[in-house]
Amino acid sequence: MISYTKRYVNIVSLAITILVYIFLIRTNLLPQKNDFEKHLISNIFKRSTVLVELNSNNINQDTKEDSKIQNNNPIIQTEENSQIATKESNWKIKIPKISLEASISEGTGKEVMDKYVGHFEETSKKSGNIGLAAHNRGYAVNYFARIKELQEGDEIIYKYNDFEKTYTVIENKIIKDTDWEDLEETEENKITLITCVENEPEYRRCIQGIEKRR
């Protein structure tokens, strides 16, 4: 019997969703609005890609607290890498309650989250809803190891170049790994932190904060 992993099921589901949507457009069952079609398919693809990446990086139930994944690919220092490093040094998150200070980088793939807090590409970098993800155990860096300790009223400081805001935690909850509602764009300035739940591969911890009024 062929055993399908959750990652491949997500990829197949994505492909089927896009094919069905295109079929409906071509058969005039949905309005033929090219810009709308491209935008929606792009968002479906991005959302499913994020889901696959997080699932592929999930810590399974046998992972030990002190185990680490080693990166055997050396980083070649180039001018481009230097510029990226400079930019990332100005993109940070600080959470005083848990003594966290970490650099942020674009994306939620393994190559990013092995070194940084990852930024969900679909979400804002400034106004609206800023989405971030990181490991919490079992990896070389586990920046979100203690975010489960956050409580209502705790502060989250976010900096992107010359932009800086302080957010106040309003919610610390567990969500399904397929529930992306909390990462949707909002008019209210918010920050959303996502990480895995120990020994619960189908769930995620979600911390949300709103902009602190001065």
C-alpha positions in Angstrom: 0.0 0.0 0.0 1.3 3.5 -0.9 1.7 5.7 2.1 1.0 9.4 1.4 2.5 12.0 3.7 0.6 15.0 4.8 2.9 17.2 2.7 2.0 15.4 -0.6 -1.8 15.4 0.3 -1.6 19.2 0.7 0.2 19.5 -2.7 -2.4 17.3 -4.4 -5.2 19.2 -2.8 -3.7 22.5 -4.1 -3.5 21.2 -7.6 -7.1 19.9 -7.6 -8.4 23.2 -6.2 -6.7 25.3 -8.9 -7.8 22.9 -11.7 -11.4 23.0 -10.5 -11.4 26.8 -10.3 -9.9 27.2 -13.8 -12.5 24.7 -15.2 -15.4 26.8 -13.7 -13.9 30.0 -15.2 -13.5 28.4 -18.6 -17.1 27.0 -18.6 -18.5 30.4 -17.7 -19.8 29.1 -14.4 -17.9 31.9 -12.7 -17.3 35.5 -13.9 -14.4 35.8 -16.3 -12.4 38.5 -14.5 -8.8 38.0 -15.4 -7.3 40.1 -12.7 -9.6 38.5 -10.1 -8.7 35.0 -11.3 -5.0 35.6 -11.2 -5.2 37.2 -7.8 -7.3 34.4 -6.3 -5.2 31.6 -7.8 -2.0 33.3 -6.6 -3.4 33.6 -3.0 -4.5 29.9 -3.0 -1.1 28.9 -4.2 0.7 31.0 -1.6 -1.5 29.9 1.3 -1.1 26.2 0.4 2.7 26.6 0.0 2.9 28.1 3.5 0.9 25.1 4.8 3.1 22.6 3.1 6.3 24.3 4.4 5.1 24.4 8.0 4.0 20.8 7.9 7.3 19.7 6.4 9.1 21.5 9.2 6.8 20.1 11.9 8.4 18.4 14.9 7.1 14.9 15.2 6.2 13.2 18.4 9.6 11.4 18.6 11.7 14.6 18.5 13.9 15.1 21.5 14.3 18.5 23.2 18.0 18.6 22.7 18.1 17.2 19.1 19.3 19.6 16.3 19.2 19.7 12.5 22.7 20.5 11.2 23.1 22.7 8.1 25.9 21.2 6.1 25.7 23.8 3.3 28.2 26.6 3.8 27.1 30.2 3.2 29.3 31.9 0.6 29.7 35.6 1.6 28.9 37.8 -1.4 27.9 41.4 -1.8 24.3 40.4 -2.2 24.4 38.3 1.0 26.0 41.2 2.8 23.1 43.5 1.7 20.5 41.0 2.8 22.2 40.6 6.2 22.2 44.3 6.7 18.5 44.5 5.9 17.7 41.6 8.2 19.6 43.3 11.0 17.0 46.0 10.9 14.1 43.6 11.0 13.5 42.3 14.5 11.1 41.2 17.1 11.5 41.7 20.9 9.4 40.2 23.6 10.7 41.4 27.0 8.5 39.0 29.0 10.4 36.0 27.7 13.7 37.7 27.0 13.4 37.2 23.3 15.2 39.3 20.7 15.5 37.8 17.2 16.1 38.8 13.6 13.3 38.3 11.1 13.6 37.1 7.5 11.1 36.7 4.6 9.4 33.3 4.2 8.6 30.3 6.4 10.7 27.6 4.7 13.2 25.5 6.5 16.2 27.5 5.3 14.7 30.6 6.9 13.4 29.2 10.1 16.6 27.4 10.9 18.2 30.8 11.4 15.5 33.4 11.9 11.9 34.2 12.8 10.1 33.8 9.5 7.6 36.3 8.0 4.5 35.0 6.2 4.9 36.5 2.7 1.2 37.0 2.3 1.0 39.3 5.4 2.0 42.9 5.9 5.3 44.2 7.0 3.9 47.4 8.6 0.2 48.2 8.8 -2.5 45.6 9.1 -1.8 42.1 10.3 1.9 41.1 10.5 2.3 37.3 10.5 5.5 35.6 12.0 6.5 32.0 12.6 9.4 30.2 14.3 10.4 26.8 15.8 9.8 26.2 19.5 12.0 23.2 20.2 14.2 20.6 18.6 16.1 22.9 16.2 19.4 24.9 16.2 17.3 28.0 16.9 13.9 27.9 18.7 12.9 31.5 19.0 9.3 30.7 20.0 10.2 28.2 22.7 8.5 30.3 25.4 5.7 32.2 23.6 3.2 29.8 25.3 4.0 31.7 28.5 2.7 35.0 27.0 -0.4 36.4 28.7 -2.9 39.2 28.0 -1.2 42.5 28.4 2.4 41.4 27.6 4.3 43.5 25.1 5.6 42.5 21.6 8.0 45.0 20.0 8.3 44.8 16.2 10.9 46.7 14.1 11.2 46.9 10.3 13.9 49.3 9.2 12.7 52.7 10.5 9.3 51.4 11.4 8.7 50.3 15.0 5.5 49.4 16.9 4.7 47.9 20.2 1.8 45.5 20.4 -0.1 44.2 23.5 -1.1 40.5 23.6 -4.8 39.9 23.5 -5.0 36.2 22.8 -3.0 33.0 23.3 -4.8 30.0 21.8 -4.5 26.7 19.9 -5.7 26.4 16.3 -5.9 23.7 13.7 -3.0 23.6 11.3 -5.4 24.2 8.4 -6.9 27.3 10.1 -5.4 30.4 8.5 -8.2 32.9 9.5 -5.9 34.6 12.0 -3.4 35.5 9.3 -6.0 37.3 7.2 -5.5 41.0 6.5 -7.1 43.4 9.0 -7.7 47.1 9.1 -6.6 47.1 12.8 -2.9 46.9 13.3 -2.1 43.5 14.7 0.8 41.0 15.0 0.2 37.2 14.8 2.8 34.7 16.0 2.5 31.0 14.9 4.4 28.0 16.1 3.9 24.2 16.5 2.3 22.6 19.5 4.4 20.0 21.2 3.5 16.4 20.2 0.3 17.7 18.4 1.3 17.9 14.7 -2.2 18.9 13.6 -2.4 22.0 15.8 -0.6 25.3 16.1 -0.2 27.9 18.9 -1.4 31.3 17.9 -0.5 34.5 19.8 -2.2 37.7 18.7 -1.4 41.3 19.8 -2.9 44.7 18.9 -1.1 48.0 18.5 -0.5 49.6 21.8 -2.0 53.1 22.0 0.3 55.7 23.3 
